[in-house]
Amino acid sequence: MSLSDVIILAVKPRILREVVEDIASGVGKEALVISIAAGVPLAKIESFFKRPVCLVRVMPNMPALVGSGVSAFSLGRHATARHRKIAEAVLGAFGECVPVPEKALDLVTAVSGSGPAYFFLLAEKMIEAAYELGMKVDVAKRLVYQTAFGSGRILVEQGEDPEVLIERVASKGGTTEAALKVFKKQGFGKVVRDAVGAAYRRSKEMREEN
Ligand SMILES: NC(=O)c1ccc[n+]([C@@H]2O[C@H](COP(=O)([O-])OP(=O)(O)OC[C@H]3O[C@@H](n4cnc5c(N)ncnc54)[C@H](OP(=O)(O)O)[C@@H]3O)[C@@H](O)[C@H]2O)c1
């Protein structure tokens, strides 16, 4: 007998096997199991159940906390179109969701899984710079947080490429252009590429450890 139609596995990867073994007998043949355990492949979770199970693996991200998350998901071998619809409804309750092949999930982890921290880092550094240049921290925080929020909304709602938006803010010989020149000269693009690359490599290593 199935106790629930949808079961969400949201425990640390290292205890996933133990938890699955505890609940497996209560998971019905048609029930959908959604795993958000980072780096644990579908085949591995299926092997923990020791029988066919309708499974979806998801990489969500932290803004789910405020209903603005983005989740990438991959269907297991036994999940049907009906299970996909249910997964989209569950994930859609706290943001956007995007289907991807399972092999893309390591890169998703490096981009949107870890991504919020990259934006938080930029916010922190902007606040520090404003403070060092003479602004009160509480004022700098209000300015930076709202700038991040508004910029994110423009990216999502206007559908323009970042490059186009940058051009729109940076007038010739102006303040934004002066700042952008420093970002470029100091290799900001390379720093970001290297950082995302490091997260991607670590994500692959962690999958192999699981
Ligand atoms: N945090 C993120 O942004 C993020 C993003 C993507 C994926 N994930 C994945 O989400 C999962 C949870 O991460 P987290 O950061 O939320 O971890 P967490 O804060 O440690 O939460 C783990 C949860 O598991 C429960 N739990 C522990 N042992 C259990 C057991 N034996 N049986 C049933 N439940 C048990 C805990 O309940 P108690 O509190 O009652 O102990 C707690 O609610 C991980 O697999 C992680 O890879 C997290």
The ligand as an ORCA input file, in Angstrom:
! r2SCAN-3c Opt
* xyz 0 1
  N      20.526     23.769      0.856
  C      20.523     23.926     -0.473
  O      20.559     25.038     -1.043
  C      20.480     22.697     -1.353
  C      20.483     22.843     -2.745
  C      20.418     21.691     -3.519
  C      20.343     20.447     -2.928
  N      20.337     20.341     -1.581
  C      20.242     19.023     -0.993
  O      19.181     19.035     -0.053
  C      19.415     18.033      0.927
  C      19.210     18.622      2.306
  O      20.162     19.661      2.485
  P      19.980     20.709      3.659
  O      21.077     21.677      3.500
  O      18.543     21.167      3.709
  O      20.303     19.751      4.897
  P      19.814     19.858      6.413
  O      19.483     21.263      6.747
  O      20.818     19.097      7.227
  O      18.449     19.045      6.394
  C      18.435     17.641      6.386
  C      17.037     17.164      6.783
  O      17.082     15.745      6.891
  C      16.392     15.345      8.058
  N      16.942     14.058      8.510
  C      18.158     13.794      9.036
  N      18.288     12.492      9.293
  C      17.137     11.889      8.909
  C      16.673     10.559      8.908
  N      17.431      9.531      9.348
  N      15.412     10.306      8.454
  C      14.635     11.305      7.988
  N      15.032     12.611      7.958
  C      16.269     12.883      8.411
  C      16.666     16.444      9.021
  O      15.653     16.451      9.994
  P      15.957     17.054     11.470
  O      16.218     18.513     11.294
  O      14.707     16.739     12.200
  O      17.176     16.328     11.952
  C      16.563     17.688      8.135
  O      15.226     18.107      7.975
  C      20.844     17.526      0.709
  O      20.787     16.273      0.062
  C      21.449     18.557     -0.205
  O      22.401     17.947     -1.053
  C      20.386     21.433     -0.784
*
